[in-house]
Amino acid sequence: MFSTEELEDYLRTGYERRGFELKGPGKSDDKRFLAKVARAALSMGNLRDGGYVVIGIDDAAPQAMLPGLDGDQLASWLDYDAVSARLAVYCDPPLSFHLAEHELVTKSRVVVLEISEFADIPHLCACGYPDVLREGGLYVRPRRIPETAEVASSVEMREVVDLAAEKRLRALIETAERAGGAIVARRDTAPNERATDDREQFETQNREAWGE
């Protein structure tokens, strides 16, 4: 999670990054505002290493570090269980995240959601919201511009698929290790060599079975 000083350094640059999105002030029980935060959070959850959603900062002038959240807005975001339940309406599978309050040098108070990358399968939008979210949509952070968008190209889709495949392979290896086995990469051989290897393995297993 960011320190306050690190967050201020990010804001002073005056722009968003691929893993860093800004949202203005609003309450977590404001349905439209929540849908916008959920859209950003979904994209961070589908990004390698995850990302951050900062709530309370005008994205048109980040370096000003304003306006911040008022007391009611801040309280609505600091109730972790309530925020988790509200985001879960839009996110399948549910997001894994941490949240923290920061008081900036401008005395503005903001909340940062640190979103973890998906655990095994990408996050899809579980519930639509007019002009914000489409049910079933896969939201990402494209490399060409730091904004949240639905997958629109094979490049963006491949990045998500590759990340999911890595996680699946890692899970298979861990399962094999727990079972006392191991996954060994098979060397690339010519067809006749593979046939010879398979025949020798069959003959060895056959001798062992008959006690020879």
N, C-alpha and C positions, 0 to 999 in steps of 0.2 A: 504494500500500500504506500502511496505517496506520503512524504512528509509535507508539512505546510510550505516549507521553503522550496521543495521540488515542484509543487503545484504552482506556486507563484512564478517560478522560472518558466514553466510551460506556458502560462498565461501571458507572460511578457513577450513571448515570440509573436503574439498577435494572430495566430492561426491554429486550426485544428490539425491533428495528425491522424494517421490511419488507425491507431489504437487509442485515440483521445478525442472524445466528442463532447461538445458543450450544449447544455440545455438551459434555457432561461429559468426564471422563478415559476413555481407552481406547486400545487399540493398533490400528494400521491393518490388522493381520492377524487381528483379531478380527472374524469374518465378520458377526455381527449388528451390532456397533458400526459397522463400515465401511458396512453397508447404510443405517444411519441417517444417517451423514455424507453418503453418496451421494445420499440423498433430498433433504437440504438443499441440496447442491451442484447437483443438477438444477434445483431451483426457482430458485436464484440465476442459473444459466445461461440461464433463460428470462425473466429480469427485465431490463428496460431498464437499461443501465449495469452489470448484474451485481450482485454483492454479496459479503458476507464470511461465512465459517463459522469460528467461534472454537472450538477444541478444547481442553478442559481446565477449563472454567468451569461451575459448577453454575447452571443457568438459573433455579433457584428463588430464588437470592440473588446476582445478578451483582455487586452493589456490594461484596460481601465479597472478590471476586476470588480465590476458592478453588474446588477444592483444588489445581489445577495438574496437570501431568503428571510422573510419575516418570521416571527415566532411560531405562528400556526403552520406555515409551510414547512419550516424546519422540523417541528414536532411530528408532522405526518410522515416524513422520510426517515426519522430516527427510530420508528417502531418497526424493527426488523421483521417480525413475524407478519405484520400487516402488509408491509411492502412485498415480502416474499409471496404471500398468498395472492396479492393483486397482480404481480408479474406472472405468476404461474398460470393465470387465466389465458395469457397470450403466448406462453412458451412451452413447447413440447419437444423434448423432455424439459422439465423445469431447470432454470438457470442455477448455477452455483456462483454465489457472489458474497462480497464483504461490503460493508458501508462504513463511512466515517465522516464526522463533521470537521470542518476546518474554518477557522476565523482568519481571514486574510489581513494583510497590512492595511487595507482600506477599511477594515472593520466589517467587511461583508462576510456573512456566514454562508457557507455552501456545504453541500453533501456530495461526496464522491462514491460512486458505485464501482467497485473493482470486480469485473466480470471474468470468471475463469473460462478457458476454452472448453468446449464440450468434452465429456468424459469418454463416450464411445460412439454415439451417433450425433449428427448435426442437429441443431435446434431449428424447428419449423414453427411458423406462426400458427397457434392453435385456435385463434379467434380473430376475426377481422374487425376493423374499425374504419368507418367511411373516410376515404382520402388519406388514410395513414397506414393501415395494415391490411394485407390480404390473407385470408385464411389459407393455410397450406404454403404460404410464401417462404422462400429460403433467402434470408437477408444476410448480406456480406458487406465488407468494406473494400471496394475495388482499389487496385493499386494506382489507377490513373488519377483519382481524385479522392480526397478524404471525406467521403460522405457515405451514408447508409443507402443501400439500394438492393433490389432483388437481383438474384443471379441473372445476368443478361448475356453471358458469353461462355464458351467452352473453357476459356482460361480460368475464369472465376470458379466455375463448377469443378474443374480438375483440382484446383487448390484445396477445396473442401473435401473432395473425394480422396485425394492423396492423404490428407490428414486423418480421415476416418480409417483408411486402409492401414496406415502406420499403427494406429491405436488397436485395430483388430489383430494385426500381426503380433504386437507386443502382448496382447492378452493371450493369444495362442501359445506363445513361448512361455509365458508365466504359468499357464495351465500345464504344459508339458513338464516344466521343471518341478511343479508341485507333485506331479504324478511319478516323479523319479526318472523321467525320460529326457530326451533332448531332440530338437529339430536340427537336422544336419542338411546343409545345402548339397544338392546332388550335382556333381560336376557335369559339364556339358560334354557328352560323348556322341560319337557317331552311332547310327542305328545298329550296326553289326556288333559294336563294342557293348552297347546296352544289352543286346540279346545274349551275348556271352556272359556278361555279369549276372543277368537274371537266371541263366541256366546254371551257372556255378552256385548261385545262392540257393536255387531249388535243390540241387544235388546235395549240398551241404545240409540243408534242413531235412532232406529225406534220410540221409545217413544217421543224423542225430535222432530222428524219430524211431529208427530201427535199431538203434544202439550200436551201430557199426563204428 
